Amino acid sequence: MTAATPAPTPKPRTPAKTLAGVLGSVGAALALFGMIPAEESGRTVKATVAPTGAITIKHVSGKQYLKAYLDAVGVATACDGIATKDIKLGQTYTEAQCTTMLERELIVHAEGVIKCIPGVYGRTNQAVAIVSLAYNIGVSMVCKSSIARFWNAGQWRAGCDFFPRYRLAGGRVLPGLVARRARERAICLKELPR
């Protein structure tokens, strides 16, 4: 009589990557999920976080851009400022698709920022400010910026003071960007590292 062969042990599932995990801060993830829709489309959302770090977003009020449009500088954009190469003018998305794309894009931008400014990991306010900036101007611009140089040298306030300089789109100053950079700088200055 032979012993029964034990059932194979299932491979452990790799947990889904979350924005909270990438940034080392649930607070930063919640703030970004509320801030980006407000900045990009003027809408209000309610974001909740599960014990796993997964975020659920519920549209509360304001316009939600489910159909791709041209932004202020002529880039095809959808949902909450998503302007990847996959966005085609006139294409329509569901609210669930927009939420999934927003989370994916925030994770991509946060990972890029953490790679070039590792000291921002776990720093809620500075992470919110710099990921919001990266979402708007791109990770490569942030990584080449004076903000990155200052923060990597431990000069947090000097980096925060540079946010207002990123106010151009298409070579012109946009009042909306001036206001957004002021809000990002104000967040950045909260609870600065010593």
Phi, psi and omega in degrees: 000130182259151179288144179294140177284127180293150177297143179297142178284125179295145177294139177296139179286137174285125180297147178296142177289135179237157177297320179300318179293318180296319183271345183072026183201115175295321180300319179295318180297313179299317180297317180294320180293336174272324186285314186298313176301324179293316181291317188278324184226001177076016182260160178252135177231162173246122180249134175233152182242136177272163177303335179283349184096353179290140182252138174247132180244133177237126178294130180253307181201167179094169182285134174246122184274087180276346178249131182299143184219173175267130179281189186299338179246016173085021179263132177298125188221148178221163173056242183253064176079018181281120185229047179282169180296341181281346182282126179243133181307130179090346180294143181249143182234157173273165176300319179297319178297319179297317179297315179298316180294321179298312180299315180300314181293321177296320178297313179302314181293319179296317179299317179298318180294316181297325179296319183267342177226072185300334181293348180280345180302127178083356179262093190310302187292317179292324177295317179300311183297313186284326177289323175299316178297314180297322179299328183271319185251348180103147181297317183298321177295318179296316183293335178268000189279164173295329178302311180299316180298314179297311184295322178292341175266005179081012181261076189293314182296318179300321177295316179300323182291347179274346182308315183299344181287343183263070187238008182259145171219125182063028178081005180231151178286128177249127180305323178297323178287324177301313180294318180297316180296325177295319178294317179297318179297317180299318177295315182303321184285348180286134175049052179296143175296150179264000000 
